[in-house]
Amino acid sequence: MTTLDNTRRAKSLLDPGMDLTLRPMRYPRFYESFRDAIKNTWSVEEVDLHSDLADLKKLTGAERHLINRLVAFFATGDTIVANNLVLNLYQHINAPEARLYLSRQLFEEAVHVQFYLTLLDTYLPDEQERAAAFAAVENIPSIRDKAEFCYRWIDSINGLHRLESKEDRRGFLLNLICFAACIEGLFFYGAFAYVYFLRSRGLLNGLASGTNWVFRDESMHMAFAFDVVETVRREEPDLFDDALHDQVRQMLREAVDAETRFAEDLLGQGVAGLPLSDMRAYLEHVADRRLAALGLAPEYGSGNPFTFMELQDVQELSNFFERKVSAYQVAVTGSVSFDEDF
């Protein structure tokens, strides 16, 4: 039997091969995710960061330290995500409509990288400061810890070109869950909380306006990834055994601890109105949300201490908990709704 015959016979989303047939479409929801993402095109040139320059001069030393660490994380975070998309995820999700979405996601990650590059160029005019920010993975321990966490979980399938066994597929699932629930769904959401805390105090509205759009993209990335996980769960439920669930819990605990160490760094000089205990509770709350999205019981039982994340108007991008959104759509009409409980 030829490789093409094997491709046409692919029945499961993680079957080895590269299905090329869009009709009949096996997973129309993935195609709709692609179409929804196209509606939400934005460009970095639309973000006015120059309005933040006066605010930067108002910041306390502790707040300035927070911002410097935050932009240093942004400088490399989305590059890790983009590399994992290209090197690990794209080749193993065997549906052309899903790969359409992943192609779009890669474009969005590139826009995010451009946004953070522009952010650093604006916020850190000193060339040496910028160089240090881009080298944060090497020289800032709290950021290096997060990068090492990422590589420990996502590198396990590097060099794996076909998911031939159940263990291969479980490895892929752990990569995808780390990618969606921990990196995009916890590390970046923690970062967004700092941005929106400052905005709640009337500071750095340019940063917040750009973050609105990144925030929305990341929410869609998570929704797609969790859709992939649920699709695999329906097709191959035996992959989701107690051992996998225990590994997911371990992963989330490690991610919360790594992000807490980052928070200790950011808040170590004492940022008025933002205690470390609240940040830890928020991270635990978000981690429980990710577990719920994966059909698992909560690990922490912590509530959300940040009213600004629930109540603040974020350019029609309602918070990521219950409400629906319909902001910045171009080219086609319609709306994107987030019924998933983030």
Secondary structure as UniProt FT lines:
FT   HELIX           3..8
FT   TURN            13..14
FT   HELIX           28..39
FT   HELIX           44..46
FT   HELIX           50..52
FT   HELIX           53..58
FT   HELIX           61..84
FT   HELIX           85..89
FT   TURN            90..92
FT   HELIX           96..123
FT   HELIX           127..134
FT   HELIX           136..139
FT   HELIX           141..154
FT   HELIX           155..157
FT   TURN            158..159
FT   HELIX           166..177
FT   HELIX           178..187
FT   HELIX           188..200
FT   TURN            201..202
FT   HELIX           205..235
FT   HELIX           237..239
FT   HELIX           242..267
FT   TURN            268..269
FT   TURN            272..273
FT   HELIX           276..293
FT   TURN            294..295
FT   HELIX           307..311
FT   TURN            315..316
//
